[in-house]
């Protein structure tokens, strides 16, 4: 069977509540009355709070017309969640797994298949990719360059979408959309303090200079991390956005930003990975021109440049025993460990939206991206490693009748590392009634290997001459190899089939989104080990990467939301997920079964997120999660047991006679410790902090 008939015992209360709500919403959506209750918000107000989405096809469209499930977390939800960090918001959505490697290293993935650097979901900030080009890649959540209070909404396309966004959109896409400067005029200040060393400060300044709206935000975050681990962090950032309304048809947007992230890393009494401080800094600039001469027609040209620099260097003398080296009495080898890097990315994209016919809408576009990466220790060379991607994409939306809407799209990418790939998508939306939509879709997506996955060559060499009786080792003598290149890697592939149902009930200000899916992932890139004779110390666990992984992901996601007012809502979500490695590899593929994938995501997870404005100036919010067990790594040592988590927040808007703003008290994980990457090693435990936010 596709799914089990019931969740585990710990999930049943929430599951029963969810399914009861679903049973109520569906028939109401089918035969609803358009008349509004006096104490509810109007349909127009409801839709204003849940805007049309842009992230599914690059077209502005209602959720009912999107070719997949799109979830929206708006700024009111962000404030009510009590989240300090952007990655925490994905706990509110079905299908996502959120954890910690260390206190300063968040982990976010969709439908499992993750390790300490999840890299199969694309995250963008106003169209700028947060997908790091260096090392094993993934999303550097501390380096996104956006303050959480500057976010207007986050649109999450739950499903692969390389047809619209390229190879990194393998399992899903999250678009972080910031507020327009015209909406943040004036000044504001946020201060937050709590246990665990939490000490955050943010300042925002908004101005209007003629036709230009400006916003400058500076912020700092600090905390001591998890207990017993050197994982403190100090994040600083400054961002500037300017929007210029040049003419009625032309708008120019400029963004620039800098982040500095200093954090603790390493382990106590570990000679090769000692406790120390490391620093990663980044800066970016973005320029975008919008030309919209008429409704339904828009030309957009976007260019952005970003740089990331990492500094992590220390020297150690490592004793090598006689049994390891074959040298009587052993030997002391001096090392200079320099994990520093510099990554530079330039991206240029042009896109045109048009409506050649009242029933047709199109998007066509093309882009160029160039990455340059310098990391001598990781690649065994002081030269830059370059990679480039040329891409072209198109989408066609055809409203064949009042009930039928068809969508087709594709992206062609030419990657300098892996060659040319095609990612197509096709879907059909059947509007059963005005407020009920049935959706069917199939798409093919890819993920190209990073430069590190293909070209890594980590050989540790002595940093100074070593002289012993009968032996002299010059500086630069290879001692040990931990990674070797993997030149034969190809792109990962996934084919997704899904059936979706969306019901919207304006009379109740409620919606129900259900998704059944089958995702067949092939050629997954997995870590392998082999013997190596390079260096003074031969190894039997030198690592390389190969396209050996396969997984079939199938399941059901449900999310039901009731929102009677802007600041009051109830949202229930549930996920049933099964991930299997095929019993036998395809004939001639050379691929092995991947039994570890079955544990890379919980079989069941349930969440409740609600807020209640119980008085004009008071709001209370609650987030409750029930998560099944999973393993972030391909072994039982990193298996996270099933756990539950409860967060509460109480917010009071200050009297206008005193100040414009609010104060809130947030308590996270109040019913137990948040599970981490290495369960039992340490945990954050309950965390309480207070926040003051003022506008002036």
N, C-alpha and C positions, 0 to 999 in steps of 0.2 A: 504494500500500500504506500501511497505517496507520503502520508503523515500518520502519526499515531493519533488515536481518537481522544487522548486526553494528555494534559501536562502532568508533571510530577506533582506529588502532594503539596510541596511548598508553593506551586504555581496555581493551584486550583481555585482559591478564593478570588484572586484577580482575574483568572480566566473566566470564571462563571460570571463575574460582573461585566466583563467585556462582551461575552456572547449574549448576555441579556440585553445590553445596550444595542448591539448589532441587530438583534431580532426586532427591537422596537423601531430603529431608524429606517430599515429597509422598506417596510410597508408604508411608513409615514411619507417617505420620499416618493413612493409610487402614487399616492393619492392625496397629496398635500393641498392645503388651502393657502392661498397667497395672502390672506389677511394676517396682520401682525398683532400680537398682543401689545397692550399699551406699555408694559414694562420691559419690552425687549427692544434691542436695536433694530433699525430697519435693514432691509436686504441690501440697500445701497451702502449703508454704514458697514455691514458685515463684509461685503465684497471689498470695501476700501481697506479693511484691516487684513484681508487675505487677497492680495493683488494678483493680477495675471502674472504668469511666470515666464521667465526668459530662458531658463536653463535646459529645457528639454531639447529644443531644436534651434535655438538662437532667435526664434520668432516669439513675439509677445502673444501669448495665448492663454485662454482659461485652462485650468487644470483638467477639465473634462475633454479638452482637445489635445492634450499632450500625449505623446506616444509611449508614455511610461508613468510610473508613480513619482510624483513630486511632492516633497514635504517642505513646508515653509515655517521657519522659526523667526518670528518678527521681534522687534526690539522690546515690546512689552513682555513677551515670553522670556527674552534674554534677561531682562531686569528681574523678573519674578523667579527665575531659576536659581539666583544666587551664585551663578558661576563666576569665578575669578578669571578663568582661562577659557579660550574658545573651544578647545578640544572637549571640554566637559559637556558642551551642549549636545553632542552627538549621543549622549546617554538617553536623550529624550525621544529618539527615533527608533523604529523597529529595524532589526537586522544588523545593528552596529555593535561592535565590541570595543570597549574603551578600558584601558588599563594603564599601568605604569611600569616601565623598566626600572627606573629610579624616580625619585621625586621630581627631578628636572628633565625627565625623558618620557613624555607621554606616548601612548600607543593607541592608535585609532585604526580600525579596519572594518570593512563591510563584508559579511559572509566569510570570515575566517581567512585562511591561507596567509597567515601573518607570522612574523618573527619580531626581532627587536627593531626592525626598520620597515614597517608596513609600507608598501610601495605600489599598491594596485588600485588606489583611489586618487583621483585628481582633485586638488583643492585650489581654487582661484580666489583672488581678492580683486574685485573690479576688473576681471579679465586677465590679471597678472598671475601667472602660475606660481604656486607655492611648492611645487614639486622640485626638490633639490637636484641639481645636476651632478653632485659629487658623491663619491663613495658608493655605498649600496643604494643610496637615494632614499626616497620616501618624503614625507612632509615634515619640515622643521617647524613645529608649532610655535616655538619660542621666537622664530625669526619671520613671522608673517608680516610684521610691520603695520598692524592695525590695532587700535585700542578697542576693546569690546564695546564701549559706550558709543563709538562712532559707527557701529553696524546698524543699518536699517533693517536688513533681514538676511537670512541664510537660506538659499534655495538648494535643496538636496535632491538630485535625480537618483533614485534608488534602482540601480541597474546599470549595466555596461552601456557606454555611449561614445565609443570611439568615432562613430559616424559624424558626430558634431564637434568633438573636442580632441580627437587624436589618441595616440597609443596609450597615454597615461590614464585615460578614463576607462580602465579595464573592468572594474567592478562597480564604479559609481562616480558621480561628480558632485562636488559641493561648491557652490558659488557664493562667496561672501560679498554682499553688496553694501557699500557704505552710504551713509546719509549725504545728501547734497549739502554743500556749504550754506545754501540759502535757508536750510532748515535748522541750522545750528548757529545762527547769528547771536552775538553776545558772548559772555564768558561763563565758564562753569568750572567747578572744582570737585574732585572726588577723593576722599581719604578713607582708607580701610585699614583696620588693625585687628589682630586676633592672636590666638595661640599658634604655636609652631613658628613663631617669628614673623607672622604675616604683617607686612608693612608696605602698603601700596599708596601711591599718590599719582593723580592725573590732573592736568590742567588743560583746558581747551579755550581757544580764543577765536571768535568768529567776527568777520567784518565784511562790509559791502563797500566797494570802491567803484562807483559808477556802475558799469555793466559787469563788474567782476565780483564774485562772491568768494571769500577766502575762509579757510579754517586751518588753524595750527593747533596740533595736539602734542603735548609732551607728557610722558608717563614713566613711572618706575614701579617695579614689583620686586619684592624680596620675601623669601621664606627660608626656613632651615631644612626643608625637605623631610624625608622619612627618618624614622628613628634609627640610630645606630649606623647610618650610612653617610658618607661624605658626598651629599647631593644637594647642598644649598644652592641657591641661585639668586642672581641679581640681574634683572632684565631692565634695560632702559631703552626708550624709543622716542623719536620725534618724527611727526609726519605733517606734511603740508599738502592741501588740496585747494586748487583755484579753478573755478568755472567761469568762463567768459562767454556771455551771450553776444556774439559778434553781430548777428542779424537775426531776423525772425526764423531763418532756416538753418543758421549755422551756430554751433556751440563748440567751444574748445575747452578741453579738460586737461589740467596739468596736475600731476602728483609727484611728490618726492618724499623720501623717508630714509631714516637711519635707525638701526637697532644695534644695541650692544648687550651681549649676553655673557656674563661671567658666572661660572658655576663650578661646584666641586665635583670631582670625579676620582676614580681609582679606589683601591681597597687598602685597608690597614695591613702593614707588614707584607705587602706583595712587592717583590723586587722589580718585576717587569711592568707592573701597573700600580704604582704607589698612590697614596692620597695626594692630591694636588689641585690646583685651580687651573681651569682652561677658559679660553675666551673665543667666542665667535661673534663677529660683527658683520653687518650687511648694510648695503645702501641701494636705493633704487630710484629711478626716474621714469615717469610714464607720461606720454603725450597722446591725446586722442582728439580727433576731429569728427564731429557729427554733422552731417548735412542732410536735412529732412525737408525738401521743398514742398512736399504734400503728404497727406495722410496715407500711410501704407507704403511709403517710399523713403528709404534712408540709406545713405552711404556713410560707412565708418572706416576711418584709418587709424590704426593704433600702433604705436611703437613704445617698447619699454626696454630699459637697460638695468641690470642688477648685478651686484657683485657680493660675494661672500668670502670672508677671510677667517681662517681658524688658526689659533695659536695654542699649541700644546706641545711643549718641549721640555725634556728633563734628561739628566745624565745619571747613569748607574753603572756600577761595576758588579758583574754577575759572576758568582763562583760556578765553575763547571767541574764536576767531579771526574775522577779518573775513569770510572766506569762509563761515563757519558762520552768523554773525549778520547779515551785510550792513552792519555798522557799520564805517566806516573806522578802521583801527588796532586793531580788536578791542575787547574789553571784559572786565573782571574781575567775576565774579558771586559774591557771598558766599552760601554755603548752610549751613543747619543741618540736618544729616542726623540724624533721630531715628527709628530703627527700633524704638522701644520699643512694648510692647503689654501688655495685661492681659486675661486670659481667665478667665471664671468659669463653672463648670458645676454644676448641681444635677440629681440623678437620683433618682427614687423608683420602686420596682418591688415588686409583690406577685406571688407565685407559689404555686400549690397543686399538690401531687403527690398523686394518689389511685389506689386500685385498686378500682374499682366491681365488678369480677368477677375471679376467679382468673386468667383469661386476658387481662384488660385492664388497662392502666395509662395514666394520663392526666396531662398537665401543662397547666394553663391559667394565664394571667397577663396582667398589663398594666403599663404603665410610662409615666412622664412624664419628659422631659428638657428642660432649658432652658439654653441657652448665651448668654452675653453677652460680646462682644468689643469692646475699645477699642484701636484702632491708627490714630491720625490719619494717618500717612503712607501707610498701605496703603489706606485707605478714603476719604481726602480729607475727613474730618469728625472732629470731636472727640466726637461723640455715640457711644453704644454701638450696636453692630450685634447685634441679637438674633435667635435662631432657636430653634424648639422642635420636639420630636418627641413625639407621642402614639402609643403602640403597644399592640397586643393580640396575644397569641400562644397557640397551642394545639398539643399533640402527642398522638397516640393510638397506643399500641403494642398490637397484637393478636396473641397467640400462637394461631393458628388450629389448629395441631396440633403434634405433637412435632417435626415437621420444618420447618414453615412459620411464619415470623414476619413480620408486616406492620407498617410504620410510616408514618404520615402526619402532616404538620404544616404550619403556615402562620403567617405573621406579617403583620398589617396595620399599616402605619405612615402616620401623617398628619404630613407634614413641612411646616413653615410656608414653606419656600423652594420646594418642588417639588410639594406636594400629596400625594395618597394613593397608596400602592403596595401590592401584594400579592406576597408571596414564599411560594409553596407548595413542598412536598417530598413525595415518595412513594417508598417502597422496599420491597423484599421480600427476606428472608433465607431461604435454603433450606439447612437443616442436612443435608448429604449423609450424614454420619456424625456420631458424637458429637464428633469433633474436626476436621471439615472443613465449611466454610460457603461457600456461593456467594451473592453479594450483587448485586442489581440495583437501580439507583436513578436517579431523575431529579428535578431541582429547579431552581427559578428564583430568582435573587437580584438585588439591586439595590444601587447605591451612589449616594446622594444627593450632589450637589455641595456643597462647603463654602461658607461665606459669602464667603471670599476668591475662590473660583472664580466666583461669581455677581456680587459687588458690589465687587471691587477697583477702585480709582481712584487710581493713583499718579501725581501731578503734582508735580514738583519746582519750588519757587518760591524766589525770592531772599529771603534772611533779613534784608536791610538795604537801604536806598535806594542806588541806583547813579546817580551823576551824572557825565556826560561832556559834552564840548562838543556842544551841540545835542541832547542826549538825557538825559532823567531817567526812571529806572525806580523807582517806589515799592517799598517792602518788600512782599513777597507777590506780586510779579509772576510769573505762570506762565512757566517757562522750557522745560520739556520734560515730555511724558507718556510713561511707560513701560508702564502697564497701564490699560486702560479696562474698564468694567463689561461683563458678559456676561449680561444679564437673561434671555435665552431658554433657558438651560441646563435640561436635564431629567436625570433619574436615568440612570446607566449600567445596562445590563441584561446578565445572563449566564444562559444555560441550560446545565445540565450533565447529561450522560448518562454513567453509569459501570457497569462490571461488575467486581466484586471477588471475590477468593478468599482465604480465611484458613484456614490449617492450623496446628493446635497439637498438639505431640507431647510430652505430659507425661513419657513414658518417656525422652525425650532432653532435656527441659526446653528445648524449641526451638519456634519459630514461624516461619511464612512468611506474609507479607501481600503480595498482588499486586493491582494496580489498573490497569485500562484505562479511559480516559476521553476524552470529547469535550466541550469547553467552547466554546460559541458566545457571544462577547461582542459586544454591539452598543451603539451610542451612547456609545462611550468618549470621555471628555473629553480633548481634545488642545489644545496651544498653537497659536495662529494669530498671524499678523503682518499689519499693515495700515499705511497711511499715516495720519498724524495731523497736523492743522494747529494743534493746541492748543499755545500757548506761543510763546516767542521763537524756539525752535529746532524747526521741524517735523521729524518723524521718519518714516522709512519702515519701521520695525520696532516700532511700538507693539504690544504683545501683548494678546490677549484669548483666551478659551477657547470651544470649540464642540464639539458632539456629533458629531464627524466620524470617530471611530475605529471600526474593526471588526476583529475577530480571531477566528480559529478555532484553538483549542488542542487538540491531541490527543497522546496518548502513553501510556506505560507506566511504572509505578513498582513496584519490587520492594524488599522489605526482609526479610531473613532473619536471625534471631537465635538463637543457642545460648547458654544461660546455665546452666551446671552448678552454679554457686554464686553467692552474693550479690555477691561481689567479683570474679568471673571471668566473662567472656562474650566472644562473638564476634558482631559484627553487620556484615552486608554489605548495601549498598543500591545500587541503580542506577536511573537515570532516562533514558528516551528521550522527547524532547520535540520536537514540531514546532508552530510557530506561524506561521500564514499570515494575511495580509490578503486578503480576497476580491478576486478580479480585477476584479469590477464591483460597484458599489453597488446596493442594492435599488432597484427602480423607484420614483421619487418621494421617495426618502429624503434626497437632497441630500448623502449621505455620500460621502467619497472613500475609495479603497483606502488601507490603512495598511501600506506595504511595510516600514516600520521595525520592526514588531512581530516579524518573523521573527528578528531578531538580539537581541531583548530577553531571551533566555534561552539557555543552552547546548543544543545538540542532544543531547549526551550528558553525563552526569556520574555518577561512581561514587565510593563511599566505603566505607572499612573502619574500624571502630572496635572495638577489643578491649582487654581488661584481663585480667591473670593474677595471682592471688594465689599466687605461687610459693613462699611460705613464710608461716608464721603472721603475721608482722609486716611482710611486704613485698608490694608490688604494683607492677607495671609496666603502663602503658597506652600505647596507640598509636592515633593517628587519621591516616589517609591519605586524601587526596582527589585525584581526577582530574577537572578541570573543563574543559569545552569553552569556546570563545570566545563572547563576548556583548558587547552594548553597553548600558550603563545609560541612555544618551541616544539620541535619534533621529538620530544622525550617526556617521560613522566615526571622528571625532576622539576619541570616548569609548569606542571598542571595546577590550575587554579580551581579550587573546589567550588561547589555551588554556594552562592552567598546572596544576601539581600542588603539593601541600602536605603536609608531614609534621610531626606534632606527637608528642612523647614526654614521658612523665612517670614518674618513679620516686618512690614514696611509702614511707616507713618509719614504722610505728607505734612510738611511744616505749615503752620498758619501763615497766611500771606502777610500779616502784620509783622511777623518775625523775620522770615526770609523765604525766598523761593527755593524749594528743594525738598529733600526727604531724608529720613534716617531709616536704616534697616538693621536687623539683627538676623544673622544667618547661622544655622547649625547644620553641618554636613556629617554624614556617616554616624548619626547619633545612635544607631542600633548595632554598631559593630565596626570593625576596621575595614577599610576599603582594600580589596584584594590587589596584590601587586604582581609584577612580572615573576618574582621569586617568592611564592607564598611562604610565610613562616619566618623569612629572614628579617623582615621589618615591616611595619605598616604605619600609616599616618594616624589611624585612630580617629576619634571624633574631633571635629574642628569647628570652632566657633569664632566668628569675627563680626565686627560691626562696621557699617559703612555710612558715611555722611556725604551727601551730594548736594551741592548748592549751585544756583544759577544767579548771575549778577551782571 
